[in-house]
């Protein structure tokens, strides 16, 4: 005798349960979109490829034929002596989803690889060019600083030479004037004005025209005068002068009088006019490379004043006893 268990009374379905049930039923009846079908196909394909054939379909007719010919699960195809080098895994499947040719992907990869390699080469070349350019700029600045120092030395030596010559001329003129005064006093006691022969003495280089200043350090004088003119113009602008721009030095002696100021203004005006003119000789000298300009200055210092720019020494004779040579490398 079988006694059936009493059935549980059917519970009343709630609104939420009914809504979820209808959504599941509608989901099963709704046709899948192309994207969903493609996703499901891809998942099924990947799942099938991930499983070996002897596990996925052990009753496959093809697998049975291969096993009859000696194939073993997990091994490779071919003769036993070739099993060590043969492929044990099948070729991977690559789905082609675009409409390009078979070799298009390889061509794209090749172009991307060439572009990447070309960019790397270009970057390396740019880095090397940048380093070389910076090295040349540093070397050029160093040479320009040495040229400026050599020009200052040459200008000072030239000024000292002119000063000594001026002192000799003044001494000779004083002797002649003294003798002339003694002769005149013996003949006539009336005082007469003294005459001086200082007119033949050379003027300082700062007051000489640019054409008479050696071209080797003419650029130094030109730059100094240009800076002085700019300083005078700033001074005149600050003073709000309405007359012709002139610069009055605070340290200047006031006993010079009006005549000295006029002479100074005239000299300043002449210098300004010379600064505005083109100097073809100076431009030609500055067109030479810095190394050549420095070599010309060093050679001029040695030949004219027996001064070695690298030793920083004024030698007593032309033998230059103790000087290693002409170039900077010789003094290293």
C-alpha positions in Angstrom: 0.0 0.0 0.0 1.5 3.3 -1.1 0.6 6.5 0.7 1.2 9.6 -1.5 2.6 12.6 0.2 0.3 15.4 0.4 1.2 18.1 -2.2 2.0 21.5 -0.9 -0.4 24.1 -1.6 0.7 26.3 -4.6 2.1 29.6 -3.4 0.7 32.6 -4.9 3.1 34.3 -7.4 4.1 37.8 -6.5 4.2 40.7 -8.9 8.0 40.7 -9.0 8.3 37.0 -9.6 5.7 37.3 -12.4 7.6 40.2 -14.0 10.9 38.3 -13.9 9.3 35.2 -15.4 7.8 37.1 -18.2 11.2 38.7 -19.0 12.9 35.3 -19.1 10.2 34.0 -21.4 10.5 37.0 -23.7 14.3 36.7 -23.7 14.1 33.1 -25.0 11.6 34.0 -27.7 13.4 37.2 -28.8 15.6 36.8 -31.9 19.3 37.4 -31.2 21.1 40.3 -32.8 24.1 39.9 -35.1 26.5 41.0 -32.4 25.1 38.4 -30.0 25.3 35.7 -32.6 28.9 36.6 -33.4 29.8 36.6 -29.7 28.2 33.2 -29.1 29.9 31.8 -32.2 33.2 33.1 -31.1 32.8 31.7 -27.6 31.8 28.3 -29.0 34.7 28.3 -31.4 37.2 29.2 -28.7 35.8 26.5 -26.5 36.1 23.9 -29.2 39.6 24.9 -30.1 40.7 24.9 -26.5 39.9 21.2 -26.1 41.9 18.5 -27.8 40.1 16.4 -30.5 40.4 13.2 -28.6 38.6 14.8 -25.6 36.1 16.8 -27.6 35.0 14.0 -30.0 36.5 10.7 -28.9 34.2 8.8 -31.3 35.2 10.8 -34.3 35.8 8.7 -37.4 38.9 10.8 -38.4 40.4 10.2 -34.9 39.9 6.5 -35.2 41.6 6.4 -38.6 44.6 8.3 -37.2 44.8 6.0 -34.2 44.8 3.0 -36.6 47.8 4.5 -38.3 49.8 4.9 -35.1 48.7 8.3 -33.8 48.6 8.7 -30.0 46.9 11.4 -28.0 49.2 14.2 -27.1 51.8 13.2 -29.7 52.8 14.6 -33.1 52.0 13.5 -36.6 54.5 11.7 -38.8 57.2 9.0 -38.4 58.4 8.1 -34.9 61.9 9.4 -35.7 60.4 12.8 -36.5 58.3 13.1 -33.4 60.8 15.2 -31.5 60.8 18.1 -34.1 57.2 17.8 -35.3 54.4 20.1 -34.2 52.3 18.7 -31.3 49.7 21.5 -31.4 47.5 22.3 -34.4 47.8 25.6 -36.2 45.9 28.4 -34.5 42.8 29.7 -36.2 42.8 33.4 -37.1 39.5 34.8 -38.1 39.6 37.4 -40.8 36.9 39.9 -40.2 37.8 42.6 -42.7 37.7 42.7 -46.5 41.4 43.2 -47.2 43.7 40.8 -48.9 45.5 37.9 -47.2 48.9 39.8 -47.0 47.4 43.1 -45.9 48.0 42.6 -42.2 51.7 41.7 -42.8 52.1 44.8 -45.0 50.5 47.0 -42.3 52.8 45.4 -39.7 55.8 46.0 -41.9 54.9 49.7 -42.4 54.3 50.2 -38.7 57.6 48.6 -37.9 59.5 50.7 -40.5 57.8 53.8 -39.2 58.8 53.0 -35.6 62.4 52.2 -36.6 62.6 55.4 -38.7 61.3 57.4 -35.8 63.9 55.9 -33.5 66.6 56.6 -36.0 65.4 60.2 -36.4 65.3 60.7 -32.7 68.8 59.4 -32.3 70.1 61.6 -35.1 68.3 64.6 -33.6 69.9 63.9 -30.3 73.4 63.6 -31.8 72.9 66.7 -33.9 71.7 68.6 -30.8 74.8 67.5 -28.8 77.1 68.4 -31.6 75.4 71.8 -32.1 75.6 72.6 -28.4 79.3 71.6 -28.3 80.0 73.9 -31.3 78.1 76.8 -29.6 80.0 76.3 -26.4 83.3 76.2 -28.3 82.4 79.4 -30.3 81.5 81.3 -27.1 84.8 80.2 -25.6 86.7 81.4 -28.6 84.8 84.7 -28.7 85.7 85.3 -25.0 89.4 84.6 -25.8 89.2 87.0 -28.8 87.8 89.7 -26.6 90.6 89.2 -24.0 93.2 89.3 -26.8 91.8 92.5 -28.2 91.9 94.2 -24.8 95.5 93.2 -24.4 96.4 94.5 -27.8 94.6 97.8 -27.2 96.4 98.3 -23.9 99.8 97.5 -25.3 99.1 99.9 -28.2 98.0 102.6 -25.8 101.1 102.1 -23.7 103.3 102.5 -26.8 101.5 105.7 -27.8 101.8 107.0 -24.3 105.6 106.4 -24.3 106.0 108.1 -27.6 103.9 111.0 -26.5 106.1 111.4 -23.4 109.2 111.4 -25.5 107.8 114.1 -27.9 106.8 116.2 -24.9 110.2 115.9 -23.4 111.9 117.0 -26.7 109.4 119.8 -27.1 110.1 121.1 -23.6 113.9 121.1 -24.2 113.4 123.0 -27.5 111.1 125.5 -25.8 113.5 126.1 -22.9 116.4 126.7 -25.3 114.3 129.1 -27.3 113.2 131.0 -24.2 116.9 131.3 -23.1 117.9 132.7 -26.5 115.0 135.2 -26.5 115.7 136.4 -23.0 119.3 137.1 -23.9 118.2 139.3 -26.8 115.1 140.9 -25.4 113.6 140.8 -21.9 110.0 141.0 -23.3 108.2 137.7 -22.5 107.1 135.8 -25.5 104.5 132.9 -25.7 106.1 129.5 -25.7 105.6 127.2 -28.6 105.1 123.5 -28.3 105.7 120.7 -30.8 103.0 118.4 -29.3 100.9 118.8 -32.4 102.8 115.9 -34.0 102.1 113.6 -31.1 99.6 110.8 -31.9 96.2 111.1 -30.2 94.9 108.2 -28.0 93.3 105.4 -29.9 89.9 106.1 -28.4 89.8 109.5 -30.1 91.2 108.2 -33.4 88.9 107.7 -36.4 87.9 104.1 -36.9 89.9 103.9 -40.1 93.2 104.5 -38.2 92.4 101.9 -35.5 93.8 98.5 -36.4 91.1 96.2 -37.5 92.2 93.5 -35.1 90.6 95.3 -32.2 88.5 97.9 -34.0 85.4 96.0 -33.1 86.2 96.3 -29.4 86.4 100.1 -29.7 83.2 100.2 -31.8 81.3 98.2 -29.2 82.6 100.4 -26.4 81.6 103.5 -28.1 78.2 102.1 -29.0 77.6 101.3 -25.3 78.7 104.8 -24.3 76.3 106.3 -26.8 73.4 104.2 -25.5 74.4 105.3 -22.0 74.4 109.0 -23.0 71.0 108.6 -24.7 69.5 107.0 -21.6 71.0 109.9 -19.5 69.5 112.5 -21.8 66.1 110.7 -21.8 66.1 110.7 -18.0 67.0 114.4 -17.8 64.3 115.2 -20.4 66.6 117.5 -22.4 65.3 119.5 -25.3 68.6 120.3 -26.8 71.0 118.2 -28.8 71.7 115.0 -26.8 75.0 115.3 -25.0 76.5 113.5 -22.1 78.2 115.3 -19.3 80.5 113.2 -17.1 80.1 113.9 -13.4 83.8 113.4 -12.8 84.8 115.9 -15.4 86.7 119.0 -14.2 84.5 122.1 -14.4 87.6 124.3 -15.0 87.6 123.3 -18.7 85.1 126.0 -19.6 82.7 126.4 -22.5 85.4 125.7 -25.1 86.2 122.3 -23.7 82.5 121.4 -23.7 82.1 122.4 -27.3 85.1 120.3 -28.3 83.7 117.4 -26.5 80.3 117.8 -28.1 82.0 118.0 -31.5 84.0 114.8 -30.9 80.9 113.0 -29.7 79.0 114.0 -32.8 81.9 112.8 -35.0 82.0 109.5 -33.2 78.3 109.0 -33.6 78.5 109.7 -37.3 81.3 107.1 -37.6 79.3 104.6 -35.7 76.5 104.9 -38.2 78.7 104.3 -41.2 79.4 100.9 -42.6 82.9 99.4 -42.1 83.6 97.0 -44.9 87.1 96.1 -43.5 85.7 95.3 -40.1 82.9 93.2 -41.6 85.4 91.3 -43.6 87.5 90.6 -40.5 84.4 89.5 -38.5 83.4 87.1 -41.4 86.4 84.9 -40.6 85.9 82.0 -38.2 86.7 82.7 -34.6 89.7 80.4 -34.7 91.3 82.4 -37.5 90.6 85.7 -35.8 92.1 84.5 -32.6 95.2 83.2 -34.5 95.7 86.6 -36.2 95.5 88.4 -32.8 97.9 86.0 -31.1 100.4 86.3 -34.0 100.1 90.1 -33.9 100.8 90.2 -30.2 103.9 88.1 -30.6 105.3 89.9 -33.7 104.6 93.5 -32.5 105.2 93.4 -28.7 106.8 89.9 -28.1 103.8 89.1 -25.9 102.5 85.5 -25.6 98.7 85.5 -25.1 98.8 81.9 -23.7 101.7 82.5 -21.4 100.4 85.9 -20.3 103.9 87.2 -20.4 105.8 89.9 -22.2 109.1 88.4 -23.3 112.3 90.6 -23.4 113.4 89.4 -26.9 112.2 87.5 -29.9 113.6 84.2 -28.8 110.5 83.6 -26.5 112.6 81.5 -24.2 110.3 79.1 -22.3 107.3 79.6 -24.5 105.9 76.1 -25.6 104.5 77.4 -28.9 101.9 79.4 -30.8 98.7 77.5 -30.1 96.6 76.8 -27.0 97.3 73.1 -27.4 101.0 73.6 -27.1 100.4 75.2 -23.7 98.3 72.4 -22.2 
